Amino acid sequence: MHPEQLLKTRFGYDGFRPGQREIVAAILSGRDCLALLPTGGGKSVCFQVPALMQNGVTFVITPLISLMEDQVARLQRNGIPAVCLNSSMSKHTCNRTLYDVGAGAFKLLYLSPERLQNEAFTRFARQNPPAFVVVDEAHCVSQWGHDFRPSYLQIRNFVEALPERPLYAAFTATATPAVRQDIIRGLGMKDPEVVCRSFDRPNLFFAKRAVADKDRALLDFLEKRQQKNGIVYCATHQYTEHVFRLLRQRGHRVARYHAGLTTGERQAVQEAFLAGSLRIVVATSAFGMGIDKEDISFVVHYNLPQSLEEYYQEAGRAGRNGEEAYCLLFYGRDDLAVAEALARRQAEPERAQGLLRELWKYCQYDGCLRNYILRYFGEGRDEPCGKCGACCSGSLWRRVYKYFTI
């Protein structure tokens, strides 16, 4: 069956989006592939279609349990045999799952990078080698990426220890040219086909503002968004709780999400937001990866994030349905001090501080914000976008409010 036929019969899509067919073709050619698609660009289909065209199983390495469970649930709803292994499963369930995978019952097996360091699993993989290995959120392998995970550095050893080299592909939504090279080296990719679609999200309106009273500015902003869904990102648990109480007191349908809550509380918030019973989630960066909700119409950063990559990935959770959406960043010297303190606590403080300095340059920049972001990711563009806070000049908030009322 051709990829287009498979796309239609198993996923219900009439055709590939720009860039998807090129990625599928690169994978099926047998060449290693590094694919960079903007958030919401449909990267999952790019490896799921080739996976279904292989005789064996595909291992999909992904960093979060919620992410793998969501992907597996979607595939199962489409009648595609997929399963995951995660730390919440009992030993008996894990063993039964591996038995079924070895028997050919599943086409896709989702697992964490930490699972690759499990001796029993590595024995299983050598005895039942995958036809295809996919590394999702591949920027996690780079120490210059915003979500560095040391366990990602073990993926290369795992792949190289397999009896035969499988099809091998890596996917990410945010990676500078330097991070791309880190991904290739860190994963041990051999002369990969690098497919990079534009990082631009034309439907997103970018704005930044230094404000003396962020609470007032946030409330003014949300007044125009009464019936819209959005995320407000904060730097710490304390800021998250403060903003949550502020919005709840003003009658917003809001919840908070941070690592200080129990797993059950966080899961309940995520499910309620995806189901539409919540309008706003106030959260730390712990909330986001794997949140695939199409109708998020705004993302506000109440505090500075830790890097421009983190900012763009979090902001990119807005507007996945293609409609106008708004990405607003509040910043100030107090925020910078908080972010610097957090950077100093990182495992690689110099790296973290370097990433933060790049974000602060963005805050101080007075030209087209969209062009600044695109240049940071290696995509040159000179013409002002006409749809960001800088391009709207002094009429920033009037222009923003104009968009709000459409």
KAKALIN-V700307 format. One record per helix or strand. SS is the DSSP state (H for helix, E for strand). FROM is the first residue (numbers start at 1). LEN is the number of residues. Records with the same first field share a line. If there is no record, write none. Layout:
BEGIN
SS = FROM-LEN / FROM-LEN
END
This chain:
BEGIN
H = 3-9 / 20-9 / 43-10 / 65-13 / 91-12 / 113-5 / 119-9 / 138-4 / 150-11 / 177-11 / 214-10 / 237-13 / 263-13 / 308-8 / 333-12 / 349-16 / 369-8 / 393-12
E = 33-4 / 58-4 / 82-3 / 108-4 / 132-4 / 167-6 / 193-4 / 204-6 / 229-5 / 254-4 / 280-4 / 296-6 / 325-6 / 388-1
END
